[in-house]
Amino acid sequence: MKVSVIMNTVGERQDYLSLAIESYLDQKGCEVELIISTITGDVNINFIKEKYPQVKIITMDKLCEKSPKGSFLQLNNAFPHITGDWFTFASSNDIAIQTKLIQEVEMCLNNGKKEVCYSSFHLIDEIGNLIRTQLFFPYNYDKHLIGNFVSDCALISKRLVDEYLPFKVDLNNYAYWDLWLRIYEGEGNVFIYNKTPTWGYRQIETSMHIDRQKSELKLAEAKRDKEIMLNLHR
C-alpha cells in the first residue's frame, strides 16, 4: 500500500522541517511517497536535497505569498505528481506518529470501503509539549454545514483526488471544507473517524490561523469567504 504525502513549506525552520519530514519517512506498515511542495528559491531546497534525497521537491514557477490561497496553489501544483493509492496533506511543522498512515488506510478498508479518514490530533506547543487533544465525532453532514471538523490532514483515496481536486483556491481558507462537502454530496458518507490521535498540530505565533485572529480585516475576509463557500452547498 502506497500513500502519497504532500508537505507544503515556505521558509520553515529547519528543525521543525526535519522533524516533520522524518515523521513521514519513518512511517510503519506502508510505502510513503513524500512530495515537498514549495516555491522557487525557498531557503530550504538545498537542505532538503542534501539531507533527504529520496524526497520529491516540486516548486512553483512564481512566488506566492504565505497565505491560505498560496498553500492551496502549492497543493494543486503538486497533485499531478502523486502516484500512491492514497493521499494526505502534511504541514512542514507538524509531526505524525509512526502509524498515522497505516491506521487511516486500515480504517477505510475495514469499515465498508470508506475513502476519507479523519483522525483526532494533539495540539502541541513550539517545543512539542502537549497542549490538549482535539477529539471529533462520526461524520454528520448537517453538522458539517455548521462547522468543519474534518482536518486538512485527513487521508483521501486516489480515486477521490482524481474526481474532486484541484482545490477551488478562490475560497481561500475554506477550500478544504468545500472539498469535504463536495465529496459527501457526490459520494454519500465515505468518511470514517479515527478517534486515536495520529499527529501533532504545532501551535506557533506565526501560524496563519493565529495571525488571522489578530486582524479585524482578515477576520472579516474569512467571514466573507465562509459565507461564499457555504452558499455553494446550502
C-alpha positions as CSV (number, residue, x, y, z in Angstrom):
1,M,0.0,0.0,0.0
2,K,1.4,3.3,-1.1
3,V,0.5,6.7,0.4
4,S,1.4,10.0,-1.2
5,V,2.1,12.8,1.2
6,I,2.3,16.4,0.0
7,M,4.1,18.6,2.5
8,N,3.8,22.4,1.9
9,T,6.7,24.5,3.1
10,V,7.9,28.1,2.7
11,G,10.9,29.3,4.7
12,E,10.3,26.8,7.5
13,R,12.6,26.5,10.5
14,Q,14.9,23.6,9.6
15,D,14.5,21.8,13.0
16,Y,10.7,21.8,12.6
17,L,11.0,20.8,8.9
18,S,13.4,17.9,9.7
19,L,11.0,16.6,12.4
20,A,8.1,16.8,10.0
21,I,9.8,15.1,7.1
22,E,11.3,12.3,9.3
23,S,7.9,11.6,10.9
24,Y,6.6,10.7,7.5
25,L,9.6,8.9,6.1
26,D,9.6,6.8,9.3
27,Q,6.0,5.6,8.9
28,K,5.4,1.9,9.5
29,G,3.2,-0.5,7.6
30,C,3.1,1.2,4.2
31,E,5.2,2.7,1.5
32,V,5.4,6.5,1.6
33,E,5.9,8.9,-1.3
34,L,6.8,12.2,0.3
35,I,6.4,15.3,-2.0
36,I,7.7,18.6,-0.8
37,S,5.8,21.5,-2.4
38,T,7.5,24.9,-2.2
39,I,8.3,28.0,-4.1
40,T,11.3,28.7,-6.4
41,G,14.2,30.0,-4.3
42,D,12.9,28.7,-1.0
43,V,15.8,28.7,1.5
44,N,15.4,25.0,2.4
45,I,15.5,23.4,-1.0
46,N,19.3,22.6,-0.9
47,F,19.0,21.4,2.7
48,I,16.2,19.0,1.7
49,K,18.0,17.7,-1.4
50,E,21.2,17.0,0.6
51,K,19.6,15.5,3.8
52,Y,16.6,13.7,2.2
53,P,17.5,12.8,-1.4
54,Q,14.6,10.3,-1.5
55,V,12.0,13.1,-1.3
56,K,10.5,14.7,-4.4
57,I,10.6,18.5,-4.5
58,I,8.1,20.4,-6.6
59,T,8.4,24.2,-6.9
60,M,6.1,26.9,-8.1
61,D,7.4,28.9,-11.1
62,K,6.5,32.2,-9.4
63,L,6.5,33.4,-5.8
64,C,3.2,33.1,-3.9
65,E,2.7,34.7,-0.6
66,K,2.4,32.6,2.6
67,S,-1.4,32.5,2.8
68,P,-4.3,30.1,2.6
69,K,-4.6,30.7,-1.2
70,G,-0.8,30.3,-1.6
71,S,-1.0,27.0,0.3
72,F,-3.7,25.6,-2.0
73,L,-1.9,26.7,-5.1
74,Q,1.1,24.8,-3.8
75,L,-1.1,21.7,-3.3
76,N,-2.7,22.0,-6.7
77,N,0.8,22.3,-8.2
78,A,1.9,19.0,-6.6
79,F,-1.2,16.8,-7.3
80,P,-0.1,15.7,-10.8
81,H,3.0,14.1,-9.2
82,I,1.0,11.7,-6.9
83,T,1.5,8.0,-7.6
84,G,0.1,6.5,-4.4
85,D,-3.2,4.7,-3.7
86,W,-4.0,7.3,-1.0
87,F,-3.1,10.9,-0.4
88,T,-2.7,13.1,2.7
89,F,-1.6,16.7,3.2
90,A,1.1,17.5,5.8
91,S,2.3,20.8,7.2
92,S,6.1,21.3,7.5
93,N,6.0,21.9,11.2
94,D,3.6,19.2,12.3
95,I,4.6,15.7,13.5
96,A,2.9,12.4,12.5
97,I,3.0,9.4,14.8
98,Q,4.7,6.4,13.1
99,T,1.4,4.6,12.4
100,K,-0.7,7.5,11.2
101,L,-0.9,6.4,7.6
102,I,-1.5,2.7,8.1
103,Q,-4.1,3.4,10.8
104,E,-6.0,5.6,8.5
105,V,-5.8,3.3,5.5
106,E,-6.9,0.3,7.5
107,M,-9.8,2.3,9.0
108,C,-11.0,3.0,5.5
109,L,-10.5,-0.6,4.2
110,N,-12.0,-2.2,7.2
111,N,-15.2,-0.1,7.5
112,G,-17.2,-0.6,4.4
113,K,-14.8,0.8,1.9
114,K,-14.7,4.3,3.2
115,E,-12.4,6.7,1.3
116,V,-11.7,9.6,3.7
117,C,-10.3,9.0,7.2
118,Y,-10.0,12.0,9.6
119,S,-8.3,11.4,12.9
120,S,-8.1,13.1,16.3
121,F,-4.9,15.0,16.8
122,H,-2.7,16.6,19.5
123,L,-2.2,20.3,19.8
124,I,1.4,20.9,20.7
125,D,3.4,24.0,21.5
126,E,6.5,25.4,19.9
127,I,8.8,22.8,21.6
128,G,6.4,19.8,21.2
129,N,4.7,19.8,24.6
130,L,1.1,18.6,24.6
131,I,-1.5,21.5,25.0
132,R,-4.6,19.3,24.6
133,T,-6.1,16.6,22.4
134,Q,-8.6,17.5,19.8
135,L,-11.4,14.9,19.5
136,F,-14.3,14.8,17.0
137,F,-17.3,12.6,16.2
138,P,-18.6,10.3,13.4
139,Y,-19.4,12.1,10.2
140,N,-22.6,14.1,10.0
141,Y,-23.4,16.3,7.0
142,D,-25.8,18.6,8.8
143,K,-23.1,19.3,11.5
144,H,-20.6,19.8,8.7
145,L,-22.7,22.6,7.2
146,I,-22.3,24.4,10.5
147,G,-18.6,23.9,11.2
148,N,-15.7,21.9,9.7
149,F,-14.5,19.0,11.8
150,V,-12.6,17.1,9.1
151,S,-9.0,18.2,9.3
152,D,-6.8,19.2,6.3
153,C,-4.5,16.2,7.2
154,A,-7.2,13.6,6.6
155,L,-6.4,10.7,4.3
156,I,-8.1,10.5,0.9
157,S,-8.3,7.8,-1.7
158,K,-6.6,8.5,-5.0
159,R,-10.0,8.0,-6.8
160,L,-11.4,11.0,-4.9
161,V,-8.3,13.0,-5.6
162,D,-8.8,12.4,-9.3
163,E,-12.5,13.1,-9.1
164,Y,-12.7,16.2,-6.8
165,L,-9.4,18.0,-7.0
166,P,-7.8,20.5,-7.6
167,F,-8.9,22.9,-4.9
168,K,-11.0,26.0,-5.5
169,V,-8.3,28.4,-4.4
170,D,-10.5,31.5,-4.5
171,L,-12.3,30.1,-1.4
172,N,-9.1,30.7,0.5
173,N,-9.1,29.1,3.9
174,Y,-12.3,27.3,3.2
175,A,-11.2,25.3,0.2
176,Y,-10.6,22.1,2.2
177,W,-14.0,22.4,3.9
178,D,-15.6,22.9,0.4
179,L,-13.8,19.7,-0.8
180,W,-15.3,17.6,2.0
181,L,-18.8,18.9,1.4
182,R,-18.4,18.2,-2.4
183,I,-17.3,14.7,-1.7
184,Y,-20.3,14.0,0.6
185,E,-22.7,15.5,-2.0
186,G,-21.2,13.4,-4.7
187,E,-20.4,10.1,-2.9
188,G,-22.5,10.0,0.2
189,N,-20.9,9.1,3.5
190,V,-17.5,7.8,2.6
191,F,-16.0,9.3,5.8
192,I,-14.6,7.4,8.8
193,Y,-13.5,8.9,12.0
194,N,-10.4,7.6,13.8
195,K,-10.6,8.6,17.5
196,T,-6.9,7.7,18.1
197,P,-4.8,10.9,17.7
198,T,-2.3,10.4,14.8
199,W,-0.4,13.6,14.6
200,G,0.7,16.7,16.4
201,Y,-0.5,20.1,15.3
202,R,2.1,22.6,16.3
203,Q,0.9,26.0,17.5
204,I,3.3,28.8,16.9
205,E,2.9,32.6,16.8
206,T,3.4,32.7,13.0
207,S,0.7,30.1,12.3
208,M,-1.8,31.6,9.8
209,H,-4.9,30.9,11.9
210,I,-3.3,32.6,14.9
211,D,-2.2,35.6,12.8
212,R,-5.7,35.9,11.4
213,Q,-7.2,36.3,14.9
214,K,-5.1,39.4,15.4
215,S,-6.5,41.2,12.4
216,E,-10.1,42.5,12.1
217,L,-9.6,42.8,8.4
218,K,-8.5,39.2,8.0
219,L,-11.4,38.0,10.2
220,A,-13.9,40.0,8.1
221,E,-12.4,38.5,4.9
222,A,-12.6,35.0,6.4
223,K,-16.2,35.5,7.4
224,R,-17.0,36.6,3.8
225,D,-15.2,33.6,2.3
226,K,-17.0,31.2,4.7
227,E,-20.4,32.5,3.6
228,I,-19.4,32.3,-0.1
229,M,-18.4,28.7,0.3
230,L,-21.4,27.6,2.4
231,N,-23.8,29.2,-0.1
232,L,-22.4,26.8,-2.7
233,H,-23.8,23.9,-0.6
234,R,-26.9,25.1,1.3
